[in-house]
Amino acid sequence: MLSGKDLILATKPYAKEIRSKSWFYSLSTFILLVSAETGTLADPGYLLKILCSIATGLLIIRMFVIYHDHQHHAILNGSLAGNFMMTIFGLYSLAPTSIWKRSHDHHHKHNSKLFSASIGSYPIATKAKFLQMTPGERRAYLASRHPVTILFGYISMFILGMCVASFRSNPKKHFDSLLALLIHVTASVLLFYFVGWQAWVLTIFIPFFISLSIGAYLFYVQHNFPGVYFSKNQEWKYENAAMESSSFLVMSPFMRWVTANIGYHHIHHLNSRIPFYRLPEVMAAIPALQNPKRTSFSIKDIAASLKLKVWDEEQEQLIRHKNILLKK
């Protein structure tokens, strides 16, 4: 059974895009997204508008994963047309290229390290660190991992985290974060003024609420689930972070399509240059990748993941913070 660096090397033959497939999936998703957005403003009855609004939210998720692959240079690498399309989508989705690539690359290089900056990921505190926190620090830490924070990822992760925080930290480097906010706010104001509040709800609020709340949860559950492992920085290994600290998210065929196979997250972290449409092929071909740590969208699994707050170094597992406070 392959392991370690040999396992990474085994994935390299699949880290090659099929350019025709990359363009087909990118353009077809982009066209479907534009069509669904247009449908939210169409004249027919509200049932069609609502269906188009929900479809827009789901298509934003799919397009975002495709955009994410492009930022990893897994698809359309070196294509000027591809770069233009993805840059526009990055602004539209409130995840402009400058901050998304910087934060996400950091995440891949430091995933599951206990003592590193929480750039591009949810913060994680050890039991010892949590007990040393002041009451205010504990509240802030728990709030950052709270289900409501994840549910409102539209505001917490994307508007405030991706755009506002990045622009404030470095206005020159992250000017596109301000641009994304201005485009989003301007579109909202114009819809309110010229078409009405219902148009804003259907065209912007519902689609972005659906897509960015699911997106925030996906990012959480892929590295915060029962059985996940976190390492001290000096013990950290890239391949272990992929196999021990990244989940395989079991989904229906429809949700696999919506999420563009991002549920094969252990493989993606093992080799981020593999295009999303080849991830199932890799899992089928390499036996060592076929028994990853699993979770799902079931209510039971969602509840189990969201309860996890603090890393217990003695038990080597994520635990509920209430268990710690009760034992004090």
Number of C-alpha atoms within 10 A of each C-alpha: 8 13 14 13 13 11 17 17 13 15 19 14 9 15 19 13 19 13 11 10 14 20 14 11 16 21 15 12 18 20 13 16 21 14 14 23 23 15 21 27 20 14 9 10 8 13 10 16 22 18 14 24 28 22 23 29 26 23 25 27 24 27 26 22 19 27 25 23 23 22 23 18 17 21 27 23 15 10 10 10 10 19 16 11 15 24 19 14 20 23 21 16 23 27 26 26 21 17 23 20 16 13 17 18 17 17 20 19 13 22 27 29 22 21 16 15 14 17 15 22 19 16 17 25 19 19 18 13 12 20 15 11 13 10 11 9 12 17 12 12 19 18 13 17 18 16 16 12 18 24 19 19 24 25 18 18 24 23 19 16 18 24 26 18 17 21 20 13 10 10 14 9 12 21 17 23 28 19 17 24 23 13 14 17 12 12 14 19 15 12 19 15 11 9 12 13 14 14 20 20 19 23 27 20 16 17 25 28 19 22 24 27 26 21 23 21 20 18 17 17 23 22 26 27 26 20 18 22 22 27 19 13 13 9 9 16 18 17 20 22 24 23 24 18 25 30 27 24 22 15 16 11 10 9 16 16 16 20 24 22 24 26 26 24 23 29 27 20 24 25 24 20 21 25 26 27 18 15 24 13 11 21 18 11 13 14 11 14 20 13 10 20 17 19 23 18 15 11 8 10 15 15 13 15 22 19 19 18 23 24 24 18 16 7 8 13 17 25 19 16 19 11 10 15 10 7 6 6
